[in-house]
């Protein structure tokens, strides 16, 4: 267990993105509801966030058809002292996160976590908050690549080999100053810009700094059937 001693005197909101469909896993139900340690997969990260003293509010995004289930689940687990809103997800993750950001009325920092990345640690929360509190606009957890990386074209012909020392695999949590990440999402919506993670939106803005923090290689996202072995 991480025994840090951060004193973040700012209001922190936590967004759990749990509105996936499980298409790549071939399931007939969302993968965030897979059973893990006797509970739905999303609860692993939700429990960490609920118990973390640096987090003031939690916003959970889920599919429209699962809103009732999620409300019932949070009520049974007595989570509504910190869970402020169950938010209906959008057609894509980017829209879902924006829906949650619009529900947050007053926060200094926002942590965004994948609901199907069940190995969240208090250390990730604390370290990313420390970086943002120290002046950065955002902080992301990830790992450096171990293998040589190749760029290929549409025909799978190798184009180049970038230096792997400067290439990372990005995970969550990703933590940002609230006003900045909300503005980044609003601008992307207006300009119809599509991205695959929240950091990309802030990276597009002028004079914004995001820091990479090395996490653990087992902080994976459960995406395909092959990933299920990590849940044992």
Secondary structure by P-SEA (a helix, b strand, c coil): cccccccccbbbbbbbbccccccccccccccccccccccccaaaaaaaaaacccccbbbbbbcccaaaaaaaaaaaacccccccccccccccaaaaaaaaaaacccccbbbbbbcccccccaaaaaaaaaaaaacccbbbbbbccccbbbbbccccccccccccccbbbbbccccccaaaaaaaaaaaaaaccccccaaaaaaaccbbbbbbbbbbcccccccccccccccc
